[in-house]
Amino acid sequence: MIQQMIREEQHSSRALYIPEKDLDAQATTQMSPEVAQVIEDSKLRKILQMFNRDYVYGQGRFDEYKDGLIFKWGDGYSRKHIWATVEDGNLVFETSHFKKCDKSYCTGTHHVLTRDLYTNWDVINQELGDLFRRPVTERTED
């Protein structure tokens, strides 16, 4: 109810899903079972749903891909996202920085969490909090 009222006040034409006709023939809107298991083990979706509810007032959107999950919020020029993929059993977050930070699991452009890290809720909460404070902003050519 509140989500609908906010959308009406914003006069937003943003759809909450990708229309089937706009999907590439090779696109998928469902994670592979292995990826879904890592996302579930890390509690990533649950935490992001709380961020969506508490901080962006339900205006965020989740898109699934074969290799991961993306949480988007904002409109037009302010579109931001947290993108998580799974590679070789590791949970990988795209970051907004382009050089190595002080975290041991930073590659410069991504944070790669092994199973020991992504099943540690303190690490996941800290990482998602950092990503929420400094999200990746979509470039205008996206």
N, C-alpha and C positions, 0 to 999 in steps of 0.2 A: 504494500500500500504506500509506504513512505517512498520507496524507490520510484514508483510510478509518479508520485507528486513531484519529486525532484526532477525527473526527466521532463515532465510537462512544463515546469517552471524554467528549465534550461532551454527548452525548445530544441532538444537534441534529436537529430535524425539518425544517430548511431544505433545500429542494430546490435543486439546482444548475441548474435550468432553469425556465422559466415553462410550466406545463401549457397545452396548446393551448386547453382549455375556458376558461381564465382570461384569454386574450387578447381585447382589444377587436376588433371586426370590422375596424376601420381600422388596427389595430396591425400592425407589421411586425417581424420578427426578423432582417432582413437590410438592410445598408446599401445605398444606391444606389451605382452604379458610380463616380460622381464623388466621393462621400464616401469610399468605400473607397480610392480613389486618393490622396486627401489623407492619410488615416490611414496608408497604406502609405509614402508619401513622407516622412512625419514619423517613421516607425519607432515610433509611439505604442504600438501593440499589443505589439510586441516588448519595449519597455522596461517596459510595465505587466506583461507576463508574467514578467519578471525580478523586479519588485517583489513580485508574487504569490508566486513561488517562494522568494525570499530573505527577505522581511519578514513575510508573512502565512501562510507555510508551506503555500501552495497552497489556502488556504481562501477566496480571493477568487473572484468570479464576474464574467464578462463578459456583458453584454447588448448586442446590436446593435439599432439603430433606423435608420429610413430616413435620418435626418440625422446620426447619430453613434454613439458608443460610450460605455458606462458601465462602470466597474470598481467593484464593490461588495465590501465586506468587513465583517465584524462581524455580530453577532446582536442581535436585540431592540433595546434602547435604545442600543446602541453602533454601530449601522449607519452606515457612512461610505461616501463614494463620490467618485470622480473622474469628472466628466462632460465629455466632449468632443463638440462638434458642429462641423459645417462650414457656414458661411454665406458665400455669395458668394466661395467659394474660399479663405476664411480659416479657420484652425483656432481654435475658440473654447472656452475652458475656463471652467466655472462656478467662482467663487471663494467662499471662506468669509467674505469681508469685504464691506461694503456702502458703502464710500466709496473714492474713488480712492487708490491706493497710488502709490509712486514709480516704478513701471514705466511706460515710455512707451506701452505697448500696453494699459494698464488703462482700462476704462470705468467702473469703480466696482464693478460686480458680476461682470464677466467680463474675462478676458484674451484679447484678439483678436490672433492671430499671423498675419501675412502669410506668403506662401510663403518669402520670404527668411528669416524668423524660424523657421518650423517645419521648414525643411530644415537649419537650423543645430543640430547635435546638442548643442552646449554650451547653447544657449538651451532646447531641449526638456528636456534632463536637469535643468537648473536649475529650470525651471518645474514639472516633474513632482515633483522633490524637494521643492519648496516646497508643492505641492498634497498630497503624501503626508504631510508634517509638519503641515499645516493643512488637512485634507480638509473637504469639505462634509459636515455631519452631517444625516442625514434627520430632518425634523421629525416629531413624533408623529402629525400628521394625514396624513402621506404614506402 
